[in-house]
Structure formats: C-alpha cells, structure tokens
C-alpha cells in the first residue's frame, strides 16, 4: 500500500510538471506570436548563407529592467546614449524606493568621471584589483570611495592624472585641500578635464584615432576658446574635431561642470573608437525575416525566435531570442535590450523590415539593439558601368556626369565564373560579366543602401554559350533540343564534321566521386573525347555556339545524371526491341519499375552474368541514368545491375569516444557509446567492440585519415566518433568512423528544399545552408550513399556537428506516407474486382508529381474503396465497359506496394497549404501560421505577414494520413501541423478576401 501511494505521488509530480511545461508552452506561444511589418524587398535573405550567429544574454532582460530609469523619460535627449552605455555596463543607476534613478542632471565628480571613462575603455577589473592592494588595513570611508581609489590609481598609471593629483585624491581629509591648488576628487569635473582625460585614456587603450591635436582649428568656432586652459587645448581640439563634445551656441564652457546625461552622450559619441577598444562590433542593417521554433519535453520547454538581419555589407546575421520554462514553471530568457521609440524593450518588439543598429561582442553575444522604422525601398536608374570590385558586390551606375556606387546583396552576384543577376522581361537570369549590357540603362531597387534587384528593360542579352538539359536528340535531322536553366527551350543544329563532343566520366563527377565507382566497379562511361552518339537525353550540357551562326553548336560538354537504387526483385519482363523492365520492392515497401538498357551489364558479385540469371527475391543494386524530360517528368534507364549477395544494408549508427584500436585483431572499441534510435541517441554502453575490415574508412573533420592517425591523435573525450556498421551475416562490420570535435545538434526531421552545389543543401523549415563533406555519413534506403543521392523533397534527419556542418544525414520515410504511395494514373484495363492497370502514372513525392511512362498494375481486394462521380461506388461498378466504363479516366491511387487501398476520382492537385491547427469543427479545419506552396518556385512561402490564418474545407473524397496510415478527421488535434493538397491558390484567393481552400489529401506532419 505504501509503494502504491509513492507511485501515485510520483505520477502526480510528473503530471504536475508536464502541466506546468504545457502552460509554459502556451504562454510562450502567446508571447512569441510573430510580429511582422512590411516585407522588405529582399527575397534572397532566407537562402543566403548566414555569416554570424548571435544570441541574447541570459541576463539581458535583467539589464533592460535595471535601465528603465524613472527620471529619464522617453523623450529625454540622452535616453538612447544612457541606455546604450548601460547595456555595456559603463553607466549605472541608483536604486531608490523599489525603482531605479539615473539622476541625469547631477554634476559628475572628478572621481566619477574618471571611473566612467575607465569603464568605457574596459579597465573596471583592473581598477577593482588595484583598489584591493591600496593601503592594507585601511578603513575606507565607503565602498564607493574604496573602489574609486582603484580607478584613480589606474588613471595615474595610464597618464590621465599626475602623481601629485593622485596623492591629493587619496587623502581622506579632502576638506584640507583647496580647489585652486589641489586635485579634489569629489569636486565636479570640468568639461576641459573630461576632454583631456578622454583623449589620454583612449590613446592609452590603443586608439590611433584620438590623439592630441596641436594645430588648432576646430576650437575657433567657440567664442570662449581663449578660456580653455593651454594644457587642455590639444585635447579639446581633438574632441571637437571628432564631434565627441560640442558646445551650445558656439560656447564650449571649459570651466563648467558636466552632468551625468552629458558625459553619457560624450562617451557614446566616441562611436567606433569606443567599440574597437572594447572588442565590440557595431553594425547597421535591417530585419529581413523572422521565424519561431518550439521544442519541449518532460523536463523543459523552449521557444526560440530567429531573426535574419541583412547588414550594411550585404551579409546576413542571425540573432536568437530564447525562452525556456523548466518543470517547476521558472522561466529563463536570453535577450538583449532594444531601444525602440524612446523606450527600452525586448527583441520581441522587433518586426520584419525594421532598421537596426546593433552591438556584438567577440564571443557570439548580442549586446544591444537600437531600432528605427524601415525606410521605403526606392528605385534608381542609370547606365551600367563595368564591374571592377565584384568581390565586394560593388555596382556602379552613371547618370549624367556623376557616378553612383552601390553594394549588391550576395544573392545578386556569383564568383567563379563571375556573373550578375539581371531581371530581364520579368525573369531572373545570371549573365556572365562579359555579356552584361554595359552603358545601357538599368534600374536598381535600393533598400537601406543595398541593391536587392536589378532590372534591364532592353532586349534579351545574346551570348554564344548556353547551359542546360538535353530534352531530345534528332540525329536524322541533326539538331538537339536543350532546356536552359532559365526554362527556355532551344533547338540547336550541329554539323558532325565541325562538332567537338566531350562526355565526362561519372567517376570524375565531384558529386559522386568514389561512390558509383565503389558500387558499380565494372561500368565505365566513354572517355572525354566522344561522339554525338554518346549524348543521352537528360545529360547536363554546356554548349558553345558558332560565332558566325548561333543556330549551330560547335562544341558541347556533357555529363550524365546518375543515381542508384536498391531493392528486391519482384519481376523482370521482356519488352521486345525496347529491352526489359525490372520491378523492385525497396526497403520502404514502395515498388519501382525501370527500363533496362539493351546492353546493360549484369554482375553476380565479381562475376559477369546476364538478365536470364536474375530471379525474384534477389537483392540488387541498380545504376540508373535519370533524365529530367520536363518538370515532374523523369526518364530512367538502368545501365548496370549488381546482385548483392548479402544485402549490404546498414545495421546501426553509433557515436562515442575512441577506445582501443587493435589492427592485429581488426577490432575497434568505442567508449561511452550510444546507438541512434528513432528520435534520439539511446542505449548507452560504457564500451562497444566493432569488427573492421580492409574497407573500413576513417575521417576527421571531413578529411580522410589512416588508422595510425586515429590511434595517435584522436584519443580525446572532446572528439566524437560517428560509426556506421553494415550487416555481414549475423555480425556487424564497421564501415565508416567519422570523428568531429564541435558541438552536436540534432535537427527535427524535415524535407530537403534545394541542393545548392556538390556539398550543400537547404531544408524547408531551416534558413541556414547545411554543408556536408567527405566525412559526412549519408544514409538512404538503409544504404550508405553519396551526397548526389540526396534529392528534394527527401525527408531527412540531420545531425550537425559544428555550425551548420552535417555529421549524419539520414533519409527516412516521410510520416503519413511510409509504405503507402500515392499515384495518379489513367485507367487502361480493369480485371473486375481483382486488379487494374494504368497506362502511365505519376508518383507523389512531397508536393510534386514525378511522371513515369511505364504501365503499372494494382491489385484490389474487398477493402479497396473507389470514389467516382461524386460518391463511393461498389467495385461491381468499376468496369472497363458499358455506359459506366472507367477506362481512360484519371484517378488518384493510394497503394500499399501493389495493393490499391483507395481509388479516388480527384482533380490534379498541385497547390498546397499548411499550418498549425487551432480549431476543428463542422466548417472545416482552422489553421494559423499559414504557408502556401508555390509550385513555380517549389517553395513554401507565408500566406500573409500579419494575421496569417486560413480555413481548410473538406471535400467528400478527402483522405487524411498520419504516421503511415489513413486516419479520420476526428483524430486531428489542436496544435498539430497539417498539410493539405488542393486546387486553389490561396495567395490569389486572399486578394479577394477569401481565406478558405478545399482540401483533398491531408497529411499530419507534427
């Protein structure tokens, strides 16, 4: 009975903790609702690389609270300077009656002025240390004067005051001193004294900008310049010339005192000199994008708001605001003080488009932000001048006799080869430098001194080079059809006698180097010097046109787009003159069919074999030429088949620290190791022993290393080894061990949005570009693959080690569509109540349909449901004859392998809407934070930048998918993210004030 009570108490505690966290999540959600302004004209900011990541301080909110001085109202002329220096811990206030006062009009004493200036140059710690060594056993009058003596001592060491002045200042009985002859530390500091000390201390701290100026010019603007002491003249000249101190009404008033507000403004006016001395960076820019991210477990909940900021150099910084609530309900915030409309607030008050000036330290902290309303973008026109400083993004336009220089955002220019993006007749196009329309008139869009778009109103720029994809080859008529990267279809002729053809071998393709060579050791492409017959539809080509006649190609360089696939053979079918077709079941239970080229190589291990020896059930690796005929349409032809006797599948992924490496016994031990499970690292063991072989590979921070290097240099608890093993009969063999020494971050599963180059990609819900290297472990279909096998919209789990550097990339089945596949096909034949065939089909991958010309057959059983003519019909009405024939009709087919579960008469679904559910009722599904899929860009974009909500109505044929199964609308829960496929463009509907869209296929994503 006692044990039962203890169990109940423990459950109650856990339940209470969960409730507190959930309440915290709700409060965080309320607090961090997106605040969006007018969207800046900078669409590249979400795809440009992030140059620096900066977080708010854990005590940021406390600093802000302590700086809200009740005697410095919003309209006070020195409010911003006081706030800025307070954020840097240079000035402080006084706590009285539960509040904080600054006393802006109070005169500053000599000791206080020196203390503030020494804090400004970062000498506070030195002053405190000096105070502790002064006059041991002395009873200081107060803690304030005790520390001030330390400041005075450092001021003497740095040459701001003399030894005699220090002796005066350290006397306890200051009343015994006279103002005329002595340095009385409690007397008000004069303006000329502050000017002198400021320049001397800045120079002592290493400043070369602030030095005494012995040729006087600036001081002559003051009518009382002759009142300035002779010794102070060079220093007053300097602060006047630099704009650090200014006199009112042409009067400097050198002998008058200075208030606490005035000295704050004076120090603030030091500008970049101050920041350089303190190792602080001051930057200007604007906020281009804001998004939120939430994570929580039974220990804590955390909400982050990410800000992408375009700085004045065109680079992108990322700020992170975070709030965390633990199981007891206590909240911790990482923020920075923000000066906005005369008040100090938090980062949450900022919105997209705001202009910002911000301070950063050299350890990745965001210290302070001063925000302003955004400037409206403007256009400027002029004649384009040659680019002489493209490495810094400089563009020059000439208008009349004047030249105007601007900086472009990085998304508008490329290096190696150099090119600049022009918007020509509404299409963006990167144009090589030599082909740009110099001296022609162009118009640029400028936002906060940065060019975000370049328009050219003239004709399409002609060039004698084209790049793109071969769509068709007509050897009889001697022409090629090439689709260029900007979507144009070009017919180009060739003369065999005047044509040079180069075909790049796949094993020299940087993307797949070593990968295909290892999997398919027998297959070789033609060498570089080739013939027109070597070109294939789908080849990636770069062609040079004849200078005499640009309708003719004189030189063409091509490389083939190859991918690999793995699975068990279901069938091999002869197609006569067209070769053969092989159908395989992949590890995710999906079924793929491919044409096999007539001369395709077949290998059984190392032995050359033939198609006739292949049998159903064998595990094979296929080398496939994948040609993109048009958007969403692939032509795939198998070039080589390798029978994999053992399956060669990945067994497990582990991480840990290197223990024992025994080459003699071919064993390796990982200490403190974990195994990668579905959602986290789990299964801790103090040590794990792995078998190795000759093929085991080692990497360190992306570089291939030897076993000896591992043994000598990588034994460290700070270096993590990521191990992947393959199944060898009943044992696991260590295939790859990749060591890294940075901090690990496991990202949420997400779809691949775009491939940037041969080693970089982006995810749909993450702005930063993720980089891979040779040591990145990439898994797909339970096999180790190369970067080239990652394709949009693969659903991935990425483990980072270092800033946006991938240690592990695992392509996993997408939730709600694991073994189920969705096809769209035209009915060719129906075997009543048994099966049906489609003439051709498209498979749904993410939001895109991939077309295949191959016929596909689906089985039916008593559970197969058919929707046609606006209702569900019995299978007896699903016929290929009579007046109700279904032949030639197009259906969406939901299939598990070859078995059809649903056959649905639905439209062609290319539009998408997704968001977070906040209500479900008879009217439909109400969602917030809505994104709309733009099929032209293959990208999700926000529906609206404010009040982003929508209503998803449900078509009678609609289906819902959750975690690999068809589910019901009633299972939906508030807070889940749902994606709907529809026929309506919600962005266009919103212009008519319509926020509803009818959904046909719904996928619960989170």
N, C-alpha and C positions, 0 to 999 in steps of 0.2 A: 504493500500500500504506500509506503514511503517512497519507494522507487517510482511508482506511478505518479505521485504528486510532484516529484522532482522533474519527471519527464514533462508533465503538463506545464510546470513553471518555466522549464527551458523553452518549450514550444511557444509559450506566451511571450517570453522575452524576444525570441526570434521574430514572432509575428509583429510585436510592437516595433521592433527595429525596421522591419520591412515597411510597415505603415508609415513610420517616420520618413524613411527614404522616399516612398511614393509621394508623400506630402511634399517632401523637398523637391522632387522632380516636377510636381505640378507648380510649385512656387517658382522654380527656375524657369519652367516653360513660360509662366506668366511674365517673369521679369525680363526674359530674353526674347520676347517677341521681336521679329525683325523690324528695324526702323529703317526705311528706305526713302531716299529722296529722289530727285530727278536723276535718272540713269545717265552717267557721263558717256560722252561719245568715245568710248574706248572698249570695244568688244574683245580686244585681244588679251585683256588683263587676266582672264581666267585660264588662258592657255600659255601665257608667257612664263618662263622659269622664274622661281622665287629666288631672289638674291640674298635675303636675310630673314630669319625668323626671330621675333622678339616677343617676350611675354611680359605681362604686367607683374608688378611686385606683389608679394604676399601681403605686405603692409601698405599697399597702395591706397586702399580705402581709408586706413587709419591716418595716413599723411593728409589725404584730402580733407578728412573731418577736422584735423587739427589746424588746417589752414583756412578754414571758413571763419575768419576773424569778424566779430560783430561790429567792430569800429572801422572796417574797410568795406563800405557798401559796393554794390555792383558798378556804380558809375564813377568810382574813385579813379583818378588819373593814374595812380600807381598800382592798381589792383592786379594787373597781369604780371608786372615785374615782381611784386611781393609773392604772388602765387608760384611763379616760375622758380624763384630762388628758394622758396620754402620747399618745393618738390626736390630741390637739390641739397636740402639741409644746410643752406647757407644762412638764411634768416629763420628766426623762431619767434613765437609769441609768448604771451603771458596768460596763465590760466587764472581766471577770476570768476567766482560765483557760478561755477559749472560751465562757463564758456571760455572762449579764447579771444584775447585782445592783442592787437599788434602795436597800438599807440603810434600811429603814423606821423603825428605832428610833434612827437617828443624829440628833442635835440639829442644827437648822438655824442657820447663822451669819447675822449681820445682812446681809452682802452677798448671801448665797444667798437669804434671804427676800425682799429687795428685787428680786433678779433674777427669782424665781418670780412675784412679784406683777406686775412689769412685763411679763413674758411673757404673763401672764393677760390683760392689757389690750391686748396686741398691740404692745408697744413694743420688741421684741427687735431689729428692724432699726435703730431709732433709737439703741439702746444700742451696737450694734456700730459704727455710724458715728461716734458720739461718742467711742468708745474710740480710733479711728484718728486723732483730732485732738488727743489729750491728750499733752502733753509730747513734742514731736517729738524723736527721738534717744534717748528713754528706753529703758533695758533693763528690761522688765518681769520681775518675779520668775518668772512663769509665764504661760502662755497664759490660764489660768483667771482669775488676778488681773487680767491685762491687759483681758479683756473685762468683768470685774466692775467695773472703774473706769468703763467706759462706762455700765453700769447705774446706778452711784452718781451719775454726772453727770446722767442723765435723771431720777433720783429727786429730785435737788435742783431741777431745772428745773420739775418738776411739783408741788413743795411738800411732798413726803413727808419730806424731811430739810432741815435748815438749812444755810446756807453754812458755818458753823463745823463742823458734823458732816461735811460733805463734805471740808473741809480735813483734818480728823483722819483720815478714811478714806483719803485719797490719800497719806498719809505712808507711806514704805516701812518705816520702823522703827516698827512698831506696838507693840513692847515698851516703847517710851519713853512710851506713853500709859497713863493709869490708867482703870480701869473706872468709878470714881466721877465723874470729871470729863470724860472724853473719850468719843468715839464710836469704838469699836474694831471694825472691820468683821468680824474673824474670830471675835469673841465670839458666843455663842449669842444669837439674837433672843429677846426675851421675848414672852409672849402678848399683853400690852397694847401692845407695839410693833407686832406684826403686825396687831392690830385697828386701830390708828391708821393705819398705812400703807395697809391695805386700803381703808378708807373714803376717805382722802385721794386715793389713786390712782384709785379708781373714779369719784369726783366729777370729778377732772381729766380723765378719759376721757369725760365727758359724762353720767354716770349721775345721774339725779334721784331714784332710789330710795334710794341710800346717801348720807346726809348726816349730819353730827354732830347728835346729839340732846341738847339742853341741859336738857330736863326729864327727870330721871332717874326711871325706874320699874322697868324690867326688871332693872337690876343689883341691886335689893334682894333678889332671890331668892338671891344669893350671900352666904354667911355671911362671906366675906372682902372684901366690896365696899369696905370702908374702906381696904384695902391698895392699891386701884387709884390710880395717880397722878392728880392733879387734872386735868392736861392730857389724860390718856387717857380720862377718864370719859365724855365725849360719844360717843367712838368705840366704847368697849366697850358702852355703852348701845345703839348702833346695831346692832352685830353680834349682840348678844344678842337684841334685839327682832326682828331679821330671821332668827334661827335659824342664823346663819352660824357662830358659835362658841358652844360650850356647855361648861359646867363639870361635872365629875364630882362627884356627891354634894353638890351646891349649893356647890361651891368653884370659883372661876374661876382661882385661882393666877396672878395677873397678872405676877408677877416670875419665874415659872418659864419654862424654855425650851420650845420646840415641836419635835416630831420631824418628819421628812420625811413620814411617814404622816399625821400630824395636819394639816400645812399643806396637803397634797393634798386631804384631806377638807374643810378650811376653804374653799379656793378653789372646790371643787366645789359647796359649799353656797351659793355666790353665785347659782346657778341661772340664771334668765332674765336677770338683770343681767349676768352674765358673757357670755352668748350675744349679748345686744344690743350690748354693747361690741365684740365680735369679729365682728359681722355674721353670726352663725350662728343658724340656726333649730333649735329643739328641738321635736320633735313626738312625739305618742303615737298608737298605733293598733294594728292587728293585721293579720297577713298573711292575705289572703283568697284568693289564687290564685298558683300558681307554674307556669310552663311553660318549656320549653327550646327553643332554636333552634340549629341547626348549619349552618355554611357552610364549604366548603373548595374550594381549587383547587390547582394545582401549585406555588403559592408559599407558601401557609399554610392552616391550618385554624383555625376559630374557633367556639367554643361559648359561647352566652350563656344565662344563666338570668335570667328576668324575674320580678320579684316585684310583685304588685299589693297595695298597702297602703292600708287604709281608716284615715284619720287621725281624730282626735277631733272634727273639724268635719264629718265625713261625706264629705270629699273623698277622691279616690283618687290616690295617688302611685305611680309606677313606679320600682323600683330595677333596675339592670342589673349583674349579675356577669358577667365575661367572661374567657375563657382563650383564648390564641392560641399556636399552635405553628408556627414557621416551618420552612422546608425543611431547616434544619440540626438540627432537633429541640429548639431552645431554646423554652422556654415563658415567656410573659408573662401575668400575671394582673392584672385590675382588680377590687379587692375593698375591703373595709373591715373593721376589727377588730370582732368581735362578742363581747360579754360574755355568756356563757351557762353557767349552773350553776357559777359561780365560776371559770370558765376563759375564756381568750381563744381564740377560734376564728374561722372564716371564715363568710361568708354561706351557704356550702353546708350548714351545720349547721341552718339555719332550716327550719321546716316550716309548712304552712298551719295557720292558727289561732293561731300564736304571738303573744303580746302583745309589742310592741316600743316602745322609746323610742329615737329616732334623731336624729342631728345632721346638718345640711345646711349647706353654705356657699352663698354667693350666686352661684356660678359653675356650679352643677349637679353638685356632688360630694357623695357620701355619705361622711361622715367617721367615723361611729361608730354602733354599734347595741348596745343593751342589751336582751336578750330575757328573757321570762318565759313560764311555761306559760300557756296560754289560760284565761280564765275561762269557765265554763259559761254558756251563754245562760240567761236567766230570763224569766218572764212576769210582767206587772204589769197589773192591771185597775183601771179607774176610769171615771168619767163624762167623756165627751169635752167639752172646753171650746172656745169659738170660737178660731179661729186669728188671732192678732194679729201674728205675726212669721214668716210663711211664707217670706219671702225668705231667712231663715236656717235654715229647716227646723225651726222650733220647734213642738212639740206639747205640750199641757198636759192632764193628767188630774187629776180631783179625786176624792179618797177621804176621805169624812167632811168635816172642816173644812180639810183640808190639800190644797194644790195641788202637783203634781209636774210638773216640766218636763223634757222630753227633746228630743234632736236626732234627726231622721229622716235616714236615708241618702238621697242625692239621688234614687234611683230610686223613692221613695215619693211624691214630690210634683212638680207641674208648675206653671209660671207662664204666664200669658197664653194661654189663660184659666187661672185658678187652679183646681187640683184636687188631691185626695189619694187615694192608692190604698188601698182597703179590701179585705180578703179576706172576701167575703160568700158564705156557703154554699160554701166551697172554691174560689171563683172570684175572681181579682183584678179589680178594677174601679176606674177613676178616677172619682171623684164630684166634681162642682163644689162649691165651698165652701158655696154657699147651700143645698145639698141634703144636707149631711152630718148624721148623727144626733146633733146636739148634745144634751147631758145624758143621752144613752143610754150604756150601759155597753159599753166596748170593751176588748180585751185586746191588749197590745203585747208583742212579743218584743224583748228588750234584750240586746245583746252589746257589751261594752266601752263602755257608756254611750250606745250608738247604737240607735235603734229600726230593726229590719230588717223587721218585718211588723206589720200592724195587722189584728186580727180583729174583726168585728162579728157578733154572734150573732142579731141581730134580723131582721125581715122585709127583703125586698128594698126598697131605697130607691126611692121613686117620684119621678119628675121629669116635667115636661111637655115635655122636649126629648129627642130621640133622634137618633143619627147612625149611618150605616151604608151599605149597598149595596142597591139595588133588585134584588130577586130575580124579581119578577113584577108585572105590571100588568094589572088586570082592569077595563077601562073600563065594561063592561056592568054589572058589579056594584058598581062604584065603590069599589074598595079596592086598596091596594098591599101587596105583601109585601116587608118590609125585614129584612135581616140586620144586626143591630147589631154593633159592633166586638167585643163580648164573646161573640159567637156565638149570640145569641138570635134566633129567627125570630118576627117580629111581623106580624100582619095589621092594617092601619090603614085605616079608611074615610075618605072625603072627600066633601064636598058642593061641587060645582063653583062654586056661587054664593058660597061662603064660603072659597074656597081661593085663596091667592096663590102663584104659581109663579115662581121665578127660575131661569134657566139661565145659568150662567157661560160666556162665550165661551172657546174654547180658547186664543185669543191673549192672554187675560188670566190664564191659568194660570201662576203663578210658575215652575212646574217646566219648562214648555215654551216660555216666553216667547221669541218671535222665531224659534224653531226650526221649528215647524209653519208659522208664517206665512211663513217663507222657502222651505220645501219645497213647500208647497201654498198658493199665493198666491190661489187663486180660491175656496177653500172657506171659508164663514163659518157659524157657528152662529147660532141665534136670539139676539136680544138678551136682556138680563137679564129684562125683563118677558115671561113666557112663558105657555103654557097647559099643561094636563095632558098634552096630546098631544105636547108637546115632550120629556117624560121618556122615557128609554130604559132597558131592562133593563141593569144594570151601572153605571148612574150612581151617583156618590158623592153622598149626600144628607145634609142636616141638616134635621130637621122639628120644628116646634113644634106641640104638641097643644093641643086646646081645653081651657081650664080647667074648663068645665062638664062635658065628656065626653072623657076621654083616649083614647077609641077613635077619635076624629076628628082628622085633620090640618087645621090652619087655615093653615099657611104652610110651604112647602118650598123649600129652596135646593139646586140640583143643579149638578154639573159632570161632564163626561163624561171617561172614561179613554181617551185616545187614544195609540196607538203608531204607529210607522212600520215598514215592511218594504221590502226591496229585492230584486230578482232578475230573472231572465229568464223570460219567459212560456213555459210548456210547453203549456198548453191553456186555452181558455175554453169552458165548456159551459153551455148554457141549461138552466134548471130550471123553466121554466114560470112559474107565479104566484110562485114563491119567488125569482125573479130569475135570477142567473147565478152560476157558480162559476169562479174563476180559480185556476190552479195555477202556481206559480213555482218555479224552482230557484234557491236562494240561493247566495251565493258560496262557502259551505262545502259545497256539493253536496247539502245537505238540501232536501227538497221540502215545500212548504207549500201548502195549499189554503184558500181563503177564499170565503165568500159575498159577493156584490157586491150592495149595496142597489139596488133598482129605479131610484132617482133619482140614483145616484152620478155625480159629474162625471168626465169623461174629457178630458184635455188633452194635446195633442201640442205640446210646447214651450209657447208662449203661446196657441196656437190651440185653441178649443173643438172637441172631437171626440166620437166615440161608441165604444161597445164593438165595433161592427162593424168598425172600422178597426184594432183591435188584432190583432197577429199573433204567432205563436210565434217566439221568439228575440229579441223586443224587450226592452230593459231598462226596467223600470218601478219607480216609487216608489208605494207603497200607503199611504194614510191609513186606519187601522183603528180602529174602535170596539171596544175589548176589554172585555167584560163578564165578571166572575167570577160564575158561577152558583152554584157551591159549591166548597169546597176542591178544587183539582185540575181543575176544570171551567171552560172558557172558552167564551164565545160571541163570535165575531169576525166583524165585518161591515165590508166595505170601503166607505168613504164617498167616496173620491176616488182616481183613478188618473192619474199623470203619466208620460208616456213620456219617458224620459231619453235624449236622442239620443246622448250621449257616454258614458253610464255614470256620470259624475261620481264616480268612485271615487278613494279616497285613493291617492296614488302612494307617498309616503315620509314619514317623520318624521325631522327633523334637530334637532341642537342646536349652539349655538356662540355667539360674541360678535358683536354688530353691527359690520359694517364700513362699507361705503358704502351710503347710501340715496339713490338717484337717481330722484326723482319724474318728472323730464322724460322719462327713458328707461324709466320704470316697472321699475327693477331694484333689487335689494337684495342685498348681499353679506354672508354670514356667515363670519367668520374662525374658525380653529381649530375646524372643524365636524366632527361625527360623524353617522353615519346609524344609526338604530335597527334592529338586526338581531334575529334570533330570541331570543338570550339576553343581548345586551349592546349597548352603543354601539360601533360599529366603523366602518371605512372613513374614517379621519381624512384630512382635506384642509385645507391651510392656508387656503383660501378657496373658497366656493361662491357662484355667482351665481344668483339666482332672479328669474323674471319675476313681476310683480304685475299686478293689475287693480283696477277700482273696488271690487270686493267684498273685497279683502284687508283683514283686521282685525288690529288691534294691541291688546295688553293689557300692563299692567304690574302685577304682584302682584294680578291678578284684576280690575283696573279697565280699562275701555276707554279707550284713548288715541289720539291722532292721529299721523300720520306726522311732523309737525313736532315733537311731543313726543319721539318716538323719536330724532329727529335731534339735539335739543338736550340731552336729559338721560340717554340710555341707552347712550352710548358708554363702556363700562367693562368691563374684564376680569373684574370681580366680578359682573356681571349676565349670566345665561344666557338666551338666547333659544331657545324651543322652537318649531320651524317644522313645519307640516304642509302638504303640497302635494297638489293633485289633478291627475289626468291630463287634459290637454287635447290631443287628438290625439297627436302624438308628443312633446309638451312637458309640463313640469310647471309649474303655476301656484301661486304662494304663496297659500294660502287664509287661514291664521291664523299669526301670530307672537306668542307669549306670553312675555313677559320676567319673570324672577323672580330674586331676589337672595339666596336662602338656600341651605343645603346640600342636595344631592340624595341621595336614597336610592332604589334600585330594589328593590322588593319581589319576593319569589318569586310566581309565578303562583298564584292562589287563587280560590276561589269566593266570590261575593257572598253574605253571610249574611242581611243585612237592610238595608232602606232606612230611615233614621232620619227624614228630613224631606226638604225640597226640595233639599238640597245635601249630605247626609251619608249615609254607608253604612258597613257593617262587613264584614269578611272572616271566613271560618270560622276560620282559624288565626292571627288577629291580634286582640288585645283592643281596641286603641285605635280610636276612631271616626275615619274618614277624611273630611276636608272638601274639597268642591270649591267653585269659584267661577266667575264668568263667564269667566275666562281659562283654565280647565281644558280641555285638549284631550281630548275623549271620542270614541273610535272604536268602531264596532260594524258588523259585516258589511262592513268596508272602506269605511265612510262616516263622515263627521263627524256626530255626533248630539248630542242634549242629555242632561242628567242623567236626564230622565224615561225614556230608553230603557234605562237600567241596571236590570236586574231580577234578583232571586235566581232560580236559582243561577248567573248568568253567570260564566264562567271568565275572570278578568281578570289583566292585568299592570298594576301601578300604579307610577308613578314619582312619588315625593314630592319636593317642594322646600320645605323648612321642616317644622316639626313637624306631622306627620300632615296636611299640605296637599298635595293631588294636583295635579301639573303635567300629567300624562298618565294617562289611564285607557283601556286598550286591551282590549276584549272579544275574546278569542281562542277558537278551537275548543279544546274540552277534550281532553287527552291520552287516547287509547284510544277516542275517540268523535268523531273529526274529521268524516269523511264518513259514517261508519256512524251509523245511527239505530236506536234500539230502540223498537218499538211493541208494544202489547198490543191485540189486536182479536178480535172474534167473527167466525168464518168465515161469509160469506154465500153465496158461489158459487165453484166451482172449475172452471177450464178445464184439463182434465187435462194435467199435465206442461208447462203453458205459463204459467198465471197463476192468481191467486185474488183475491177481493175480500173485504174485511171490512166489516161493517155500520156499525161505528163504531170508533174507536180512541183510545188514549191514548199519547202520546209521553213517553218517559222524559227528564226534564230534571234532571240531578243525581240526587237521591234521590226526586224527586216525579214522579208521572204526571199529565200535563196532558190532559184529556179533550177530544175533538172529535167532534161528532155526524156528521161528514162521512164518507161511504164512501171507502175508499181501495183502490186496486188495486196489486198487486205482481206482478212478473214472476218466473218461475222458469227456470232452465236446469239443465244436468246437474250443476252444482256445488252446487245448493241441497240442503241436508241437513234432514231432517224427523225430529223426535223425538216419538213418540206411544206411549202405552200402555206406558211404561217402557223403550222401546228405540228405536233409529233404524230407520226403515222406508223401503222403496223408494218412489219417487214414484208408482209404479203403485198403491200402497195409499192414496194421498192423494186420496180421491174424495168427491163430494158425493151419492153414492147407495149402495145396498146396506147390508148389516148393519155395514159398517165405515165408514159415512159420517162425515166430519169436519165437516159443516155444523153450525153453532151451537156448536161447540167454541171455546174461547178459547185463543189461542196467544200466546207472546212471539215477535216477529218481528224479526230483525236484518237490516237492509236497507241497501244502498248505493244511495242515491237511491230508485228504484222497483224495484230488483232485490233480491229476498229471498235472503240468504245462508243463514240458519238460520230454521227454523220450529219452535219448541220448546214442547212441552206442559209448561208450568211453572206453579206457583201464582202468585197475585198477590203480588208482592214489595214490601213496604213497610218492612221492618226493615233496618237496616244496621249493619255492624261494620267498623271499620278499625283498623289498627295496623301496627307495624313487624315484618317477618318476622325471626324468629331461628332458625327451623328448618323444613325441608320434608321430610316422609317419607311413608311409606305411610299413616300415620294421618291425615294432613292437613297443614295449614299452621299453624304455631305462631307467634303474634304477641304482641308486648308493647306497652306504652303504648297500651292499647286504648281506643277511643272507640266509643260506641254512638249511633246516630241515633234521636232521639226525634221521631217523626212528628207528635205533637201540637204540639210547640214548633218543629218544623223546625230542629233544632239538634243538633250533636254534643256529647255530654257524656262525661266519663270513666267507664269501666266501674267502676273502683274507685280509691280514693285510696291504696291500697298493694297491692303485688304485682299489678299490672294486667296480666294475660295471658289469652289465650284460645286455643282450638284451632278452626280452621275445617275442618270436614269437607267433602267434595266430592261433590255429587250427581252421578249418572251423566250428567245432561244439562248439567252445568255448562260455562260458556264463560269464557275468560279474554281480556281485552282489554289491549293495550299499544300505545301510540302509533299509534292509527288502524287497528290490525289485530287480528284474532283470533289469539291465541297459545296456547301449551301450558303446562301446569303445570310442566313440566320447565325452562321458561325463567326461572322465578322465582329470585330471588337473595336471600340473606340481607342485610338492611339496607334492602330496598325497602319502601315503604309500599303496602299493598294494601287496597282497599275491597271488601267483599262485600255483596251483597244477599241477604237471607234471609227466612224467615218467622218466625223466633224472636226474641223479646225477650230479649236476653242479660242485661239487668238483672234481669228476673224469674227467669231460669234460675239466676242467681248465688245467689239466695236459697235455692235447693235445692242449692247447692254444685255446679252444673253450669256449666262454662265453655266448652262446645262449642256450635257453631251450624253448621248445614248450609248451605253457600253454593251459589247457582245462577249468579249473574253476578259475576265478579271483575274489578276494574279496578286495574291497576298505576298508582299516582299519582306516585311519585317513585322 
